[in-house]
Amino acid sequence: MKTSVRLFSVATSFTIALSAFTSHAAPTIVVAKTEPSGVSGWQPAMGEGLAQMLITELTKLTNFKVLESVALDDLRAERALGESGEVSQSESVKKGQWKGADYTFKSTVTRFGGKENTYGGGPRIGPFGGFGGFAVRNTENEVQIDWRIIDNASREVVQGAVGRADGIERGSSFNFASFGGGGFNNNREFMDSALGKATMKALAQITEKVATLNVGPGARTLNAATEAVAASAALKNVKGVVKLVEGKEVWVSLGANNGFSKGDKIKIYKPVEKKNKKGEVVATTYESVTEIILTRVQKDKSMGQNTSGAEVNEDWAAADAAVDLEKLD
């Protein structure tokens, strides 16, 4: 029974610590350059342009923290100014300060363009084929984007974080033949065209869906949290002693250096010597007498209140309440 209770206590403490470590902020995400699939390669700016538009839209959400992924070369150039000495060390950007991303937003354009249909038109009149009829041109522009969110550490596609957006707009299309190849996300002609409006409709569908996702920390954050909690638990695997008893106040030789903090529980043990008939001490066992909750924690010692009224003396053993004292050195 004691073993079951101890294991439950350890598991509960681990769960609480892990939850506290991972619940303070929204998970981080980067947007990969959009790739065309079955779409003509005449638009070299498609990948970066749509990625920039997605970054703009996703940054408006609160359930993810978007990290820069398109302008990395510009950020590296800024850091290089410090590395070359052109910016003082006190103001320079240091290598290794970038945040890591839990997730990657991946998108693929499967349809992108206009389809024109001509209606009406009659036989031409006159020897030179005059304007005897009329025709109505109807251009339908469609942008279809398949998207998904991937956990960077596990490579798993997040369940429910996948979809297909389809934006359709009728009207004038966009003349890519006269386009200079820059990012069309800030090209007014494109944004005002039916194709640009269809693109924004597709992006709005994606943003609306992503906004509803309740995605927790990624495997990267969870792994880091697990390692941090395990490291903290390992520090607590140490036997301490009672250093001072003043009334209800009990000071023990376990502190922040051992991974302890306010609110942690410490058990106090009375050492019991086992002697043979010759009076020789063969072994020392420990009898649990009380438990204290730490209210003051310093680097090498801590204090808690003995509210049980049990007798506690100096030099008695102390240990984390979730640890088996008999297994400690």
PEBEL-V216650 format. One record per residue. PHI is phi as a letter, one per 40 degrees, with the letter a starting at -180 (* if undefined). Layout:
PHI
PHI
This chain:
*
d
c
c
c
c
c
c
c
c
c
c
c
c
c
c
c
c
c
c
c
b
c
c
a
c
c
c
a
b
b
c
c
c
b
c
b
g
b
d
c
c
b
c
c
d
d
c
c
c
c
c
c
c
d
d
c
c
c
c
c
b
c
b
b
c
b
c
b
c
c
c
c
c
c
c
c
c
c
c
c
c
c
c
g
c
b
c
c
c
b
c
c
c
c
g
c
c
c
c
b
c
b
b
c
b
b
b
c
b
a
a
i
b
b
b
b
b
b
g
h
b
c
c
b
g
c
b
g
c
c
c
b
a
a
b
b
b
b
b
b
b
b
b
b
c
a
a
b
b
c
c
c
c
g
c
c
c
c
g
c
a
a
b
b
b
b
b
a
c
i
c
c
b
c
c
c
b
c
c
g
c
c
c
c
b
c
c
d
c
c
c
c
c
c
c
c
c
c
c
c
c
c
c
c
c
c
c
c
c
c
c
c
b
c
c
d
c
c
c
c
c
c
c
c
c
c
c
c
c
c
c
c
c
c
c
c
a
c
b
b
c
c
a
b
b
g
c
c
b
c
b
c
b
b
c
c
c
g
c
a
d
g
c
b
b
c
b
b
c
c
b
c
b
b
c
c
c
g
c
c
c
a
b
b
b
b
c
b
a
b
b
b
c
b
b
b
b
d
b
a
a
b
a
c
c
c
c
g
c
c
b
b
c
g
c
c
a
a
d
c
c
b
c
d
c
c
c
c
